[in-house]
């Protein structure tokens, strides 16, 4: 996609979703009409139809719509009976919600460092981190790039551990021939407005191939009800809104084309960025990335971001502060765990614009600006 009318001064957004909203007005109006005409505002046919369609997209048997990606994680942990006294293996270079969900069920996050090439959970360090209290592995497919799942599945089976996949950034990502989320007992997704598959508010889903877990998740998301308004188990209120489901359905239909556009942008970046001072993304060997973010690394990250901003190119940082060093999650007793790769990554990562709505001219402009800026930094460091 090109647009010669775009000049070099217009702003290229990092993660703003306003461009995509223009394409969703008609779908939004039709979704509103259908929902209001149905008279069913909670857990109606829009939710059940979306659940069926999302299950088919991910190649799983069951999808359960919930109120947010964080709730998806909480419900998954509760469905697998993870709670107080349990430890859950996770990473600290990702989003806070993963860790917040672990804490929400009373469990303890046990942080493991990440691989220096992929910035995903370092599977070679997981076994050494296990204790007698470890009950669950919760890897994050960070930036839409898959974790190396096969060894984690084997480890979970050999140590009788539960496995949950945090797929909040990975709609469309695959490991081998399987969509992420399908190798675990439960896969958890967010449909926050900036995600690859975006609602117009909070929304999420769990996927599973286990019919018993499917039933338990449905009970947990609605007060523990089992077909009647009597709480059979201790549940909560976390239902996917009927209107958000109606909005998600056309977005899901359009997702393959958007993923293809992201992939083309990523390919252009990978071939066009040429500075030796930059580290480009490295995808797990058997993985196919969904490119939620395109994250480069540089020890001069802050200077590069500032210079790009002067060129009206906005870049994000995902994530600038490791979770294990945040006040809410810092261990007051033993102190912070040793996570040198995580901490270095948080000082260096920079997310380049990769929205599917960006034109090839805009991507070329980003490439030229990053190469020029990196060259400036290289000359300054001599």
Secondary structure, DSSP 8 states (H G I E B T S, - for coil): ---TT--TTS-B-SS--HHHHHTTHHHHHHHHHHHHHHT--BS-HHHHHHHHHHHHHHT-SEEEEES-HHHHHHHHHHHTT--TT-EEEE-SSS-HHHHHHHHHTT-EEEE--B-TTT-SB-HHHHHHH--TTEEEEEEE-GGG----HHHHHHHHHHTT-EEEEE-TT-TT-EETTEETTSSSSEEEEE--TTSSS--SS--EEEEES-HHHHHHHHHHTBTTBSSSSSBSS---B---BHHHHHHHHHHHHHHHHHHHHHHHHHHHHHHH---TT-B-----TTEE---S-EEEE-TTHHHHHHHHHHTTB--B-TTSS-GGGSTTT--TTT-----HHHHHHHHHEEEE---TTS-HHHHHHHHHHHHHHHHHHHHHT-
